[in-house]
Amino acid sequence: LAAHPKELAYAAGDRRCIIRAGSPTKGKVGLATGGGSGHLPLFLGYVGRGMLDGCSVGGVFQSPSAEQMLNVTKAIHGGAGVLYIYGNYGGDILNFDLARDLAAAEDITVEQVVGAEDVASAPKGQEGKRRGVAGIFFLYKCAGAMADTLAPLDEVKRVAEKAGANVRTMGVALSPKIVPEVG
């Protein structure tokens, strides 16, 4: 945010919730993501034109809260609905589902696409169990390009799902994880 103060802003004053400056764009599907601040520090870097409209981040290996996602959702909703694109992790699924329900109570339509492309985490035939890792970038980019044409929510979701069905990654680690708070 310090590097791009004209392009980015905080949602609801929360330093873990970033949106495109000037959001929302009337008639545009808002795109949001989020996740933990662990081994994938990617979410904040993809907020911008032709990509995401907002994101929220949780702590290390911790999902953002449903309240954080709701704040982002409200800040980017321009009347055409919001599409959540996020990785296949238990905490993210729980909190994004709750945020979607909270948004519905405020008359904001939210659809979701879950990135699940890591072939190292589940074999063929069990794609629904795969983690979403670096390949989620392609979902952001394809959905972002479609949303910028002011396409309707169902079409933006279709494009994100198609991208997700056609990308594969393989996540590997060179050493076990370390959670800084506990060593």
C-alpha positions in Angstrom: 0.0 0.0 0.0 2.9 2.4 0.8 4.3 1.7 -2.7 0.9 2.3 -4.5 -1.2 4.8 -2.5 -3.1 6.0 -5.5 -4.1 2.4 -6.5 -4.8 0.7 -3.2 -6.7 1.5 0.1 -7.6 -0.3 3.3 -11.2 -1.6 3.7 -12.9 -0.5 6.8 -9.5 0.8 8.2 -8.3 -2.8 8.6 -4.6 -3.1 7.6 -5.2 -6.8 6.6 -8.0 -5.8 4.1 -6.8 -4.2 0.9 -9.0 -2.9 -1.9 -8.5 -1.1 -5.2 -8.7 2.6 -4.6 -11.9 4.1 -5.9 -13.9 0.9 -5.2 -16.5 -0.1 -5.9 -16.9 0.2 -9.7 -20.6 0.5 -10.5 -21.9 -2.4 -12.6 -18.7 -4.4 -12.2 -18.5 -7.8 -10.5 -16.2 -7.4 -7.6 -13.4 -10.1 -7.2 -12.1 -11.0 -3.8 -9.7 -13.5 -2.3 -7.8 -14.1 0.9 -5.9 -16.6 3.0 -3.2 -17.0 5.5 0.1 -15.1 5.7 2.1 -18.3 5.6 4.0 -19.8 2.7 1.8 -18.1 0.0 2.2 -14.3 0.5 0.4 -13.7 -2.8 -3.0 -12.3 -2.0 -2.1 -8.6 -1.5 0.0 -8.5 -4.7 -2.9 -9.3 -7.0 -5.2 -6.5 -6.2 -5.3 -4.1 -9.1 -6.7 -3.4 -12.5 -7.6 -6.5 -14.5 -7.1 -8.7 -11.4 -8.7 -8.6 -7.9 -10.7 -5.8 -6.4 -9.9 -6.8 -2.8 -8.5 -9.3 -0.4 -8.0 -10.0 3.2 -5.2 -11.9 5.0 -5.2 -13.8 8.2 -2.2 -14.6 10.4 0.4 -17.2 9.6 -1.4 -20.3 8.4 -4.7 -18.7 9.5 -7.6 -17.8 7.4 -8.9 -14.2 7.4 -12.1 -13.9 9.4 -15.6 -13.8 7.9 -15.9 -10.3 9.2 -12.8 -9.2 7.3 -14.1 -10.8 4.1 -17.5 -9.1 4.6 -15.8 -5.7 5.0 -13.9 -6.3 1.7 -17.1 -7.6 0.0 -19.0 -4.5 1.0 -16.2 -2.2 -0.1 -16.0 -3.7 -3.6 -19.6 -4.4 -4.3 -20.7 -2.2 -7.2 -24.2 -3.8 -7.7 -23.2 -6.7 -9.9 -22.3 -9.2 -7.2 -19.0 -10.4 -5.9 -17.0 -13.5 -6.8 -14.8 -15.1 -4.1 -11.8 -17.0 -5.5 -9.7 -18.8 -2.8 -7.7 -22.0 -2.1 -9.1 -25.3 -0.9 -8.2 -25.0 2.8 -10.6 -25.8 5.6 -10.4 -22.5 7.4 -10.8 -20.5 4.2 -13.8 -22.6 3.2 -15.5 -22.1 6.6 -14.9 -18.3 6.7 -15.6 -17.6 3.1 -18.9 -19.5 3.3 -19.9 -17.5 6.4 -18.9 -14.2 4.8 -21.1 -15.2 1.8 -24.0 -15.8 4.1 -23.4 -12.5 5.9 -23.3 -10.7 2.6 -26.6 -12.3 1.5 -28.2 -10.9 4.6 -27.1 -7.5 3.3 -28.5 -8.2 -0.2 -25.1 -8.8 -1.8 -25.0 -11.8 -4.1 -21.7 -13.7 -3.7 -20.6 -16.7 -5.8 -17.4 -18.7 -5.1 -14.8 -20.6 -7.0 -12.3 -22.7 -5.1 -8.9 -23.2 -6.5 -7.8 -26.9 -6.2 -5.1 -27.6 -8.7 -2.1 -29.1 -6.7 -1.6 -32.6 -8.1 0.8 -33.4 -5.2 -2.0 -33.2 -2.7 -4.5 -35.6 -4.2 -4.5 -38.0 -7.2 -6.6 -37.8 -10.3 -10.2 -38.7 -9.5 -10.0 -36.8 -6.2 -9.5 -33.3 -7.6 -11.9 -31.9 -4.9 -9.3 -32.7 -2.2 -6.5 -30.9 -3.9 -5.0 -27.7 -2.4 -5.1 -24.5 -4.2 -1.6 -23.0 -4.6 0.2 -20.9 -7.2 -2.2 -21.9 -10.0 -4.9 -19.7 -8.5 -3.1 -16.8 -10.2 -4.7 -17.9 -13.5 -8.1 -17.8 -12.0 -7.5 -14.3 -10.7 -6.3 -13.1 -14.1 -8.9 -14.7 -16.2 -11.8 -13.7 -14.0 -10.3 -10.2 -13.6 -10.1 -9.7 -17.3 -13.7 -10.9 -17.8 -15.0 -8.7 -14.9 -13.4 -5.6 -16.4 -15.6 -6.1 -19.5 -18.6 -5.6 -17.1 -19.7 -9.2 -17.8 -22.4 -10.6 -15.4 -21.5 -12.6 -12.3 -22.4 -16.0 -13.8 -20.1 -15.4 -16.8 -17.2 -14.2 -14.6 -17.6 -17.3 -12.5 -17.8 -19.6 -15.5 -14.4 -18.2 -16.8 -12.8 -18.7 -13.4 -14.1 -22.2 -13.2 -12.8 -23.0 -16.7 -9.4 -21.6 -15.8 -9.4 -23.7 -12.6 -10.3 -26.9 -14.6 -7.3 -26.3 -16.9 -4.4 -25.5 -14.6 -2.2 -27.9 -12.5 0.6 -27.2 -10.1 2.9 -29.3 -7.9 3.7 -27.9 -4.5 6.9 -29.0 -2.9 8.8 -28.0 0.2 12.5 -28.0 0.9 12.1 -28.1 4.7 9.2 -28.5 7.2 7.2 -25.5 8.1 8.0 -23.3 11.0 5.3 -21.1 12.6 7.1 -18.0 13.8 4.8 -17.4 16.8 5.7 -20.8 18.3 9.1 -21.4 16.8 
